[in-house]
Structures are given as structure tokens and as C-alpha cells.
């Protein structure tokens, strides 16, 4: 993976479980990077695993965001 992808994973891990605006911002950013084909399957697999193994998504609105990202990742890998 590239350094950029490691930074994306770091941002995702920071935001996962938070209950602030950062969740939607992070999810939307990653979704755009997926659409622009900037993330490898390896990177997406790490994010997918993180989301699936999360014990807490935050509030319901945050859970909806993470599951939206998970669904999109599973569509592309």
C-alpha cells in the first residue's frame, strides 16, 4: 500500500467509533476516493475489516455512514 493509503486508513481508524462530524466527513472522503479509483483493494480490505470488526459505530447516524461505506467497499472489491 502507498503512504497515502496508510493515511486514509489512519483517518478511518480515528473516526471509527467517534460521535462527531468527522465520521460523515471521513466516510464521504473515502467514498470519493473509491469513485476516483485511488484506493487499492488491499487498502479497501483493511477498511472493510475494521468496519466489520468494530464494536461501536457511535450514534445511529454514524452507524448508517459506516454501513454505507462498507456496502460500497463490498461492491468494488
NUGUPA-836959 format. One line per 8 residues: number of its first residue (from 1); their letters; for each residue x, y, z of N, C-alpha, C. Coordinates in Angstrom, 1 decimal. Example, Ala and Ser with C-alpha at 12.3 -4.5 7.8 and 13.67 -1.06 7.14 Angstrom:
BEGIN
1 = as = 13.2,-5.7,7.8,12.3,-4.5,7.8,13.2,-3.3,7.8; 12.8,-2.2,7.1,13.7,-1.1,7.1,12.9,0.0,7.9
# end
This chain:
BEGIN
1 = xxxxxxxx = 0.8,-1.2,0.0,0.0,0.0,0.0,0.9,1.3,0.0; 0.3,2.3,-0.5,1.0,3.6,-0.5,1.0,4.3,0.8; 1.8,5.3,1.0,1.7,6.1,2.2,0.4,6.8,2.3; -0.1,7.2,1.2,-1.4,7.9,1.1,-2.5,6.9,1.6; -2.5,5.7,1.2,-3.5,4.7,1.7,-3.3,4.5,3.2; -2.1,4.5,3.7,-2.0,4.3,5.1,-2.6,5.5,5.9; -2.4,6.7,5.3,-3.0,7.9,5.9,-4.6,7.8,5.9; -5.1,7.3,4.8,-6.6,7.1,4.7,-7.0,6.1,5.8
9 = xxxxxxxx = -6.3,5.0,6.0,-6.7,4.0,7.0,-6.6,4.6,8.4; -5.6,5.4,8.6,-5.4,6.1,9.9,-6.6,7.0,10.2; -7.0,7.8,9.2,-8.2,8.6,9.3,-9.4,7.8,9.6; -9.6,6.7,8.9,-10.8,5.9,9.1,-10.8,5.3,10.6; -9.6,4.9,11.0,-9.5,4.3,12.4,-9.7,5.4,13.4; -9.3,6.6,13.2,-9.5,7.7,14.1,-11.0,8.0,14.2; -11.7,8.0,13.1,-13.1,8.4,13.1,-14.0,7.2,13.5; -13.6,6.0,13.4,-14.5,4.9,13.7,-14.8,4.9,15.2
17 = xxxxxxxx = -16.1,5.0,15.5,-16.5,5.0,16.9,-16.7,6.4,17.5; -16.3,7.4,16.7,-16.5,8.8,17.2,-17.9,9.2,17.0; -18.3,10.2,17.6,-19.7,10.7,17.5,-19.6,12.2,17.2; -18.9,12.5,16.1,-18.8,13.9,15.7,-19.0,14.0,14.2; -18.9,15.2,13.7,-18.9,15.5,12.3,-17.9,14.7,11.5; -16.8,14.3,12.2,-15.7,13.7,11.5,-16.1,12.4,10.8; -17.1,11.7,11.3,-17.5,10.4,10.7,-18.0,10.6,9.3; -18.9,11.5,9.1,-19.5,11.7,7.8,-18.5,12.3,6.9
25 = xxxxxxxx = -17.6,13.2,7.4,-16.6,13.8,6.5,-15.6,12.7,6.1; -15.2,11.8,6.9,-14.3,10.8,6.6,-14.9,9.8,5.6; -16.1,9.3,5.9,-16.8,8.4,5.0,-16.9,9.0,3.7; -17.4,10.2,3.6,-17.6,10.8,2.3,-16.3,11.0,1.5; -15.2,11.3,2.2,-13.9,11.4,1.6,-13.5,10.1,1.0; -13.6,9.0,1.8,-13.2,7.7,1.3,-14.1,7.3,0.1; -15.4,7.5,0.2,-16.3,7.2,-0.9,-15.8,7.9,-2.2; -15.4,9.1,-2.1,-15.0,9.8,-3.3,-13.7,9.2,-3.8
33 = xxxxxxxx = -12.8,8.9,-2.9,-11.5,8.2,-3.3,-11.8,6.9,-4.0; -12.8,6.2,-3.6,-13.2,4.9,-4.2,-13.7,5.2,-5.6; -14.6,6.2,-5.8,-15.1,6.6,-7.1,-14.0,7.0,-8.0; -13.0,7.7,-7.5,-11.9,8.2,-8.3,-10.8,7.1,-8.5; -11.1,5.9,-8.0,-10.2,4.7,-8.1,-8.8,5.0,-7.6; -8.7,5.6,-6.4,-7.4,6.0,-5.8,-7.0,5.0,-4.7; -7.8,4.0,-4.4,-7.5,3.1,-3.3,-7.5,1.7,-3.8; -6.4,1.0,-3.4,-6.2,-0.4,-3.8,-7.2,-1.3,-3.1
41 = xxxxxxxx = -7.4,-2.5,-3.7,-8.2,-3.5,-3.0,-7.6,-3.8,-1.6; -6.3,-3.8,-1.5,-5.7,-4.1,-0.2,-6.1,-3.1,0.9; -6.1,-1.8,0.5,-6.5,-0.7,1.4,-8.0,-0.9,1.7; -8.8,-1.1,0.7,-10.2,-1.3,1.0,-10.5,-2.5,1.9; -9.7,-3.5,1.7,-9.9,-4.7,2.5,-9.6,-4.4,4.0; -8.6,-3.6,4.3,-8.3,-3.2,5.6,-9.4,-2.4,6.2; -9.9,-1.5,5.5,-11.1,-0.6,6.0,-12.3,-1.5,6.2; -12.6,-2.4,5.2,-13.7,-3.3,5.4,-13.6,-4.1,6.6
49 = xxxxxxxx = -12.5,-4.7,6.9,-12.3,-5.5,8.1,-12.4,-4.6,9.4; -11.9,-3.4,9.4,-12.1,-2.6,10.5,-13.5,-2.3,10.8; -14.3,-2.0,9.8,-15.7,-1.7,10.0,-16.5,-2.9,10.5; -16.2,-4.1,9.8,-16.9,-5.3,10.2,-16.6,-5.7,11.7; -15.4,-5.4,12.1,-15.0,-5.9,13.5,-15.2,-4.8,14.6; -15.7,-3.6,14.2,-15.9,-2.6,15.1,-16.9,-3.0,16.2; -16.6,-2.7,17.4,-17.6,-3.0,18.5,-18.6,-1.8,18.7; -18.2,-0.6,18.3,-19.1,0.5,18.5,-18.9,1.5,17.2
57 = xxxxxxxx = -20.0,1.8,16.6,-20.0,2.7,15.5,-20.3,4.1,15.9; -20.6,4.4,17.1,-21.0,5.7,17.6,-22.5,5.7,17.6; -23.1,6.9,17.3,-24.5,7.0,17.3,-25.2,6.4,16.1; -26.5,6.3,16.0,-27.2,5.6,14.9,-26.8,6.3,13.6; -26.7,7.6,13.5,-26.4,8.3,12.3,-25.0,7.9,11.8; -24.1,7.7,12.8,-22.7,7.2,12.4,-22.7,5.8,11.9; -23.5,5.0,12.5,-23.6,3.6,12.1,-24.1,3.5,10.6; -25.0,4.4,10.3,-25.6,4.4,8.9,-24.4,4.8,8.0
65 = xxxxxxxx = -23.6,5.7,8.3,-22.5,6.2,7.5,-21.5,5.0,7.3; -21.1,4.3,8.4,-20.1,3.3,8.3,-20.7,2.1,7.4; -21.9,1.8,7.6,-22.5,0.7,6.8,-22.7,1.1,5.3; -22.9,2.3,5.1,-22.9,2.8,3.7,-21.5,2.6,3.0; -20.5,3.0,3.8,-19.1,2.8,3.2,-18.8,1.3,3.1; -19.2,0.5,4.1,-19.0,-0.9,4.0,-19.6,-1.5,2.7; -20.9,-1.2,2.5,-21.6,-1.7,1.3,-20.9,-1.3,0.0; -20.4,-0.1,-0.1,-19.7,0.4,-1.3,-18.4,-0.4,-1.5
73 = xxxxx = -17.7,-0.6,-0.4,-16.4,-1.3,-0.5,-16.7,-2.7,-0.9; -17.7,-3.4,-0.4,-18.0,-4.7,-0.8,-18.5,-4.8,-2.2; -19.0,-3.8,-2.8,-19.4,-3.7,-4.2,-18.2,-3.7,-5.1; -17.1,-3.1,-4.7,-16.0,-2.8,-5.6,-14.8,-3.8,-5.4; -14.8,-4.5,-4.3,-13.7,-5.5,-4.2,-14.1,-6.9,-4.4
# end
